[in-house]
Amino acid sequence: MVDWPVTFRCNNNCISCISNTSLSEGRGDPPWEQIKFVIDTVDQKKDYLGISGGEPTLRNELFNILSYARERHPDLYIFIVSNGRMFSYMEYAKKLAGLGLDNFMVGIALYGPDAGIHDSITRSAGSFAQTVQGIKNLLELGIPVEIRVVINRLNYTALDMIAAFVVREFPSASRMVFLNMKMTGNAYINRDSVMVKIKETVPHAEKAIGALSGSGIEARLYHFPLCTIPESLWGAAAGVTKTDPGELRFVDTCAQCDVKDRCSMIWSTYVGLAGDGEFHAVKRRP
């Protein structure tokens, strides 16, 4: 998998962002030639090309970038990570639909079931309303949408309410993902306000998965080590969002685990802050 930022600018300033937005804003946009080189050299056997930011919709050449990526790789899966706000403008959403990309999805972050929670995390008034409208516009145009919930202390008790909101408002969404947070950038700076232990989030994540049951929306849990969740949720916990060396790790007790080959591992930054006391080796019966 290849994830690449097309801009470092963003119209949110999320308290839990993995980037330090006070530093990112001054970096400018990655040059077109660099982006073109990344696209040109993507291994066709990779499972996707991720387009991210910052907020990629703030890059003026985004649609040119997407068109070039599809031209160079007709069959490669493309995943766009966005806050969804620009798609609240239907004409903008129609431009994306008009590219005819096929085999792609837009992942949009939704932090709460209402503006109170969502906007307190994005630190951008009105962002909830725009994100919700953006999701609705994309779904109306037949564009596949994954709704992503980055879990933190400000929203973890509302996960089931967010899931219920999604079922009610976005019944044609393709997938809903709940992610444990990588503690870097703003998230690390604001760790006292946003960090929550995995063991605290699990009961609420379980309720959220239950709220999605029967909806037709695929439910996933990312970066939930298998030893922290009921076995009934292991299927939902397959996969990772990052594969860079050093970002994810096992702890000492994992050496004796019978299912570690199926585990998404633990954020290295999480262990550094919370320790490894929550984790244990899972032993399967003979």
Protein Blocks (a to p, Z undefined) as FASTA:
>chain_A
ZZddfbfbdfbdcfkbcbdfklmmmnopadfklmmmmmmmpcfkbgbdcddedjfklpmk
lmmmmmmmmmmmmmbccddddehlmmmpmklmmmmmmnongpiadddddfbfbfklmmmm
nopghklmmmmmmmmmmmmnopacdddddddfklmmmmmmmmmmmmmmmmmbfbdcdddd
ddehjllmmmmmmgccfklmmmmmmmmmmmmgonlpacddehiafklpcfklmmmmgccf
bfcehkaccdfklmmpcklmmpgbjafklmmmnojmlpccddddZZ
